[in-house]
Amino acid sequence: MPGDETHHRKLAYENHEFLSGEDGRGIRILAEYLEPLRRFERERINETIVIFGSARLDPAGPMGRYYAEARELARRLTQWSKSLSSHAHRYVICSGGGGGIMEAANRGAADAAGLSIGLNISLPHEQRPNPYVTHSLGFEFHYFFMRKLWFAHMARALVVFPGGFGTLDELTEILTLAQTRKLDRPIPVILYGSQFWKEIVNFEALVKYGMIDAADLSLFEYADDPGEAFAKLTARIIATGEAPAPAFAHSRNAKPAPRT
C-alpha cells in the first residue's frame, strides 16, 4: 500500500548520505559551531588561555624542555584560575588537543586538578587526541576554520611555543585579528622561547620594509621561563579588568543578543 512507503523513508536529519555529502556541507559547518557552543555553555566556560605549539615536539628530544615548561606554565595558570571567585570556570587552558606541546598544556592543567579543552582536528596522520583533555571538553573538528574560530572565540590570552606551519598559522591569525581590531577585547600574546621566535620570524624586518607598523610589535611579548610567562600573562589579564567577559566573544562590529 502507498502508506507503507513512509515507514522506509528517512527524515532529512537522519539521512547520513545527505548529511555527509556535498549538499550537507553547510549543516556540518553549522554543527561545528553549535555543538561546541552548547557544551561550553553547559560547562559554564567562556574564557580560555590558549596554548599553541608543535605536535611533533618530543619530550625526550633536543627541544624537550619546552614540553616540561609548557606543562609547568599550564599548571600554574590553572591553579591561579581556580583561586578566583567566580560562578563560571575562568581562564581554562585550551590546546589543539594533540601531542607535543598540546599534550603538555592539557597535562599541566590536569596536574592542578583543573579542566582543560582540546580542539582536535581530524588529519590523516600526526594529530591524535591526548589523554589529558577533560573528557567533556574534547572536540573533534573537520574544518580548520571552525576550529580556529573556537580558538579565538573565548581566548583571553595566547601562549605560543615553538612550532611549525600550523603554529605559525594560528599565531598570525590572532595577530591579524588584533592588528585589525576585529577583537572586542585585548588578547595578550606571549611568544615562548625568544631565541627560537627571533630566528624563525624577523618581525623587525616587516617594520623595516613597511609591511607592519612599529606599534604592531607591541601586540606580543617574549618569555623564556614559566615564571616569566605566568607573571606577564596574569598582569596583562588583570590590567584589562576583572569584570566577567561577555558570554562569548563577538566581532567588534556585532552587537551581542540581549540576555533573557
Secondary structure, DSSP 8 states (H G I E B T S, - for coil): -GGGGGGG---GGG-HHHHTSGGGHHHHHHHHHHHHHHHHHHHTB--EEEEE--SS--TTSTTTHHHHHHHHHHHHHHHHHHTS--SSB-SEEEE-SSSTHHHHHHHHHHHTT--EEEEEE--SSS----TTS-GGGEEEES-HHHHHHHHHHSEEEEEE-S--HHHHHHHHHHHHHHHTT-SSS---EEEE-HHHHHHH--HHHHHHTTSS-GGGGGG-EEE-SHHHHHHHHHHHHHHT-SS---SS---TT-------
